[in-house]
């Protein structure tokens, strides 16, 4: 009996160990091959973005009434800290959202890859649009149109025309895996985009938020290896030599004079010279529009290069003297623009037209400062008269007596008394 019990116990231990090992191996294997950095959107976060990820957003009809018109205004990014239900795995998830303003935005990451290889991307998402605080349910009629895209050439531009986008879902109030998308890399880098787009008319709510987690990029098929030209087979030494054909003489008049081939020059493509635009934002504390020696730089400012009302490139300032540079720009007229977070206000123009020439590098710094309190009283010039009830502060009154007038009355009274006394003395004599 004891032997049977021991055997049963040993079998259970072996089964448990095998199951645990199988699950562990499966978990490790599931993470093998994920080319994304920080796919779980864990700490650290910088300006609301998980490490290795960058923000992108569309701006359209920003001043429209989003209850009736499609509007896409810049949202906010941040980590989910408080609610475990809004975290799919790990300790954080990436939040993108806004209040009373619809938006079209997300995050992206550039990933080094092998040209010619096909890659697959996916992620998990949760969405919620409501006028009430969580955990009140979201409105399923607000379609967030969540999807994943791959840019095969890795441009990092959300509106690049060759991005391959996957199908959309609307994971209201639940974590759902975004349908995977596949694309074949055309260069040494691809860009993975995650998008939520609740910018439709009538979608305005007090809370319009989306959460992203557990993203992945994996290779599906490898690039085909180069084909080797097979070497010609070696001659078989055992075979007798083939009989040589008998040469038939050709009449002299039939002999053709060989004409040397004419060399055709193929024109080489002349590269078009391009230019560079470098942008930055400085902390203009005194609001004089010039970066003084004691003023540093401003982080978290979105810097854009625009042409023909289309954003060609975007970047975010780092708060250092290193600017955000946009290269390979063809000669022409561009607009350089800065977009400030809510707590900042501009001290210089926020959109400037630039004429870029071939081989030219243009550097431009926008000014910004922390938004000032507009409730302070304005300064009053010396000698100005206040029309308010400020007579007590200035020492004058519209209907009262001045100090000089009072002193004059006192002196006049004393003079009258003295004159009266003199008259009385003269009359007594």
PyMOL commands that set and color helices and strands:
alter all, ss='L'
color gray80, all
select helices_A, chain A and resi 2-31+84-86+252-254+391-394+403-428
alter helices_A, ss='H'
color red, helices_A
select strands_A, chain A and resi 45-46+49-50+54-57+76-79+94-98+104-112+118-130+147-151+163-165+176-177+181-184+189-197+207-221+274-283+299-307+310-318+324-330+332-339+344-346+351-356+361-370
alter strands_A, ss='S'
color yellow, strands_A
deselect
rebuild
show_as cartoon
